[in-house]
């Protein structure tokens, strides 16, 4: 099991989400307050994040880091640092 029984038991019974569309794209978020989180701003943030994710993918591919070989977070950080130095 990928999650402990206690962690699973601590999860809420349900999650409220807000769905909205901008320029024909549908977005779903748990940020429910539309006045505090306007849909145009959320869509822009999503687009910016998507660009960052694509950049991370390119960096990982170009540096041969699609699959890290280390088992611990500390060693993974070292492996990433070495790959970026190369």
N, C-alpha and C positions, 0 to 999 in steps of 0.2 A: 504494500500500500504506500502511495507516495505522500500521504499525510497521516499524521498520528491520529489515533482515535479521539484523543482529547482535543486536538486542534479542530477536528471535524465537528465534534460536539459543540465547540465554542462558536461555530459559524452561525450567522443569523438564519432564520427560517426563510426569509425572502429579502430581496434587494430592490429598492425603488430606482427606476431609471427614467430618463427623459430622452425622447426621440425627437429629432428635428432634421429638417433638410435645408441645405444651402447649395444653390446652383445645381440642383438635381442629385446631390450626394446626400445620403442619409447617415446621420451620426447618432450614436447612442452614448449617453454619459450618466454618471451618478451625480453630477453637479446639477441639482434640481432647480435652484433659484434662477429663473430666467432673467430677472432684473440684475442680479449680481453677476451672472455669467451669460452675457448675450451670445446668441448662436453664431453671429458673424465672427466674434472674437474666438470662440471655441473652435470654429472651423479653421481659422487662421493658425491657431496654435497646433491643431492636428496636422495641417499641411507642413508647418515648420518642423514638427517632430518627425514626420515621414521623411523629409529631406535628410534629417540627421541620421535616421535609421539606414537610409540608402548609403550615406557617406560612411557609416560604421561598417556596412557590408563590403563596400569597396576597399576600405582600409584592411579589413580582415582578409579579403581575398588576395589583395596585392602583397600582403605580408605573410601569407601562408598560415593564417590563424583561424581558419574555419573550424578546426578542431584543436582545442588545447589539450595537451597531454598530462598536465599536472592534476593532482587530486585535491589539493588544499587551496583555499583562497590566497594564502600568502605566496605559495609557489606559482599560482596562476598570475599574480601581479608581477612576479619576477620574470616569468616567461613572456608576458606582454611587453614589459619594459625592454627586454633583450631584443625581441622582434622589432620593436620600434626603433631601436638603436641601429639595427642592421641596415 
